[in-house]
């Protein structure tokens, strides 16, 4: 099978179920940004990480693929073959956040993104996640979709923030407070 199909040369692409839509449609922008986030996490996995953090990021990548499929499948399509993002995935993120936050020092000020290469890239991933969340919120408003994908992305950005702090703390890279 060839990687190129030429079916998108006119500026359209197919959603799951076969419906054609413009490549700059909000739905495509939303799941494209989720894909960008997934690629960012893949780049982070290539950096120096503990095996636990690497495994967590890989799990998140699998979940982001599922989220992308969810967003690429209109709610009117038969979606038995597509897993919809839901409460279980959101609760899983909350458990991870709680575990990591339990070992982090309390924050008393905003911190500057940075630290180790992995920590800094996790902060970049967090901002990509927030952009994906904003797009998904718009998509939900415009197409009356489930709120679960937006909630998932909201929790994921929180997880990426505490994960950046954890990675930096583990490497003994001090946090730099914002000085207004």
C-alpha positions in Angstrom: 0.0 0.0 0.0 1.4 3.4 -0.9 1.6 6.2 1.7 0.1 8.7 -0.7 -3.4 8.3 -2.0 -3.9 11.7 -3.8 -7.4 11.8 -2.4 -6.5 14.8 -0.3 -5.0 16.9 -3.1 -8.2 19.0 -3.4 -8.1 20.1 0.3 -10.4 17.4 1.7 -9.9 14.4 3.9 -12.0 11.5 5.1 -13.4 11.1 8.6 -14.0 7.6 10.1 -17.1 6.4 8.4 -16.1 7.9 5.0 -17.6 11.4 5.2 -15.4 13.9 3.4 -14.6 17.2 5.1 -12.2 20.2 4.5 -8.7 19.7 5.8 -9.0 23.0 7.7 -12.3 22.1 9.4 -12.3 22.5 13.2 -12.6 18.7 13.8 -9.4 18.1 11.7 -7.6 20.9 13.5 -8.6 19.4 16.8 -7.4 15.9 16.1 -4.4 17.2 14.2 -3.3 19.0 17.3 -3.8 15.9 19.4 -1.6 14.1 16.9 1.0 17.0 17.3 0.9 16.4 21.1 1.4 12.7 20.6 4.4 13.4 18.4 5.8 15.8 21.1 5.4 13.0 23.7 7.3 10.6 21.4 10.1 13.1 21.2 10.2 13.4 25.0 10.4 9.6 25.2 13.7 9.8 23.3 15.2 11.9 26.1 16.7 10.7 29.4 13.7 9.5 31.6 13.2 7.0 34.3 11.6 3.7 33.1 8.4 4.6 35.0 8.1 8.1 33.3 8.8 6.6 29.9 6.1 3.9 30.4 3.6 6.5 31.6 4.3 8.7 28.5 4.0 5.7 26.2 0.6 4.9 27.8 -0.5 8.5 27.2 0.5 8.1 23.6 -1.8 5.1 23.2 -4.6 7.1 24.8 -4.0 10.0 22.5 -4.3 7.7 19.5 -7.7 6.6 20.9 -8.7 10.2 21.5 -7.7 11.1 17.9 -9.9 8.3 16.6 -12.7 9.5 18.9 -12.5 13.0 17.5 -12.2 11.7 13.9 -15.5 9.8 14.2 -18.6 12.0 14.0 -21.2 11.1 16.7 -23.7 10.1 14.0 -21.4 7.3 12.7 -21.6 3.8 14.0 -18.7 3.9 16.4 -18.6 0.3 17.8 -15.1 0.0 16.5 -14.0 3.3 18.1 -13.3 3.7 21.8 -14.8 6.9 23.1 -12.9 8.8 25.7 -14.6 8.6 29.1 -14.6 8.6 32.8 -12.1 5.7 33.2 -9.4 7.5 31.3 -10.0 10.8 33.1 -9.8 9.0 36.5 -6.6 7.3 35.4 -5.0 10.7 34.8 -6.2 12.0 38.1 -4.7 9.0 39.9 -1.3 9.7 38.2 -1.5 13.4 39.1 -2.2 12.6 42.8 0.6 10.1 42.9 3.2 12.6 41.5 1.9 15.6 43.4 2.3 13.7 46.7 6.1 13.7 46.3 6.5 17.2 44.9 7.2 20.3 47.0 4.2 22.7 47.4 4.1 25.5 44.9 4.0 29.0 46.3 4.5 30.9 43.1 4.3 30.5 39.3 7.3 28.8 37.9 9.1 29.4 34.6 8.9 26.5 32.1 12.3 24.9 31.8 14.7 22.7 33.7 16.1 19.6 32.1 15.6 18.9 28.4 12.8 16.4 29.3 11.2 18.8 31.8 11.3 21.7 29.4 9.8 19.6 26.6 7.1 18.4 28.9 6.2 22.1 29.5 6.0 22.5 25.7 3.8 19.4 25.4 1.6 21.0 28.1 1.0 24.1 26.0 0.2 22.0 22.9 -2.2 20.0 25.1 -3.9 23.3 26.2 -4.2 24.3 22.5 -5.8 21.0 21.7 -8.2 21.4 24.6 -9.3 24.9 23.3 -10.0 23.4 19.9 -11.9 20.5 21.3 -14.0 22.9 23.5 -14.9 24.8 20.4 -15.7 21.5 18.6 -17.9 20.4 21.4 -19.8 23.7 21.4 -20.3 23.7 17.6 -21.2 20.0 17.2 -22.8 19.1 20.6 -20.3 16.3 21.4 -19.5 14.7 24.7 -17.4 16.8 27.0 -15.1 13.9 27.9 -12.4 14.7 25.3 -12.0 18.2 26.7 -12.0 17.1 30.3 -9.4 14.4 29.4 -7.2 17.1 27.8 -7.6 19.4 30.7 -6.4 16.7 33.1 -3.6 15.7 30.8 -2.2 19.2 30.7 -2.2 19.1 34.5 -0.5 15.8 34.5 2.1 17.1 32.0 2.8 20.1 34.3 3.3 17.9 37.4 5.3 15.4 35.3 7.6 18.2 34.2 8.1 19.2 37.8 8.8 15.6 38.8 11.3 15.0 36.0 13.1 18.2 37.0 13.0 17.4 40.7 14.4 13.9 40.1 17.3 15.4 38.1 17.8 18.0 40.9 17.1 20.9 38.5 15.7 23.7 40.7 12.5 25.4 39.7 12.8 29.1 38.8 9.9 31.1 40.3 8.4 33.8 38.1 9.4 37.3 39.3 6.7 39.8 38.4 
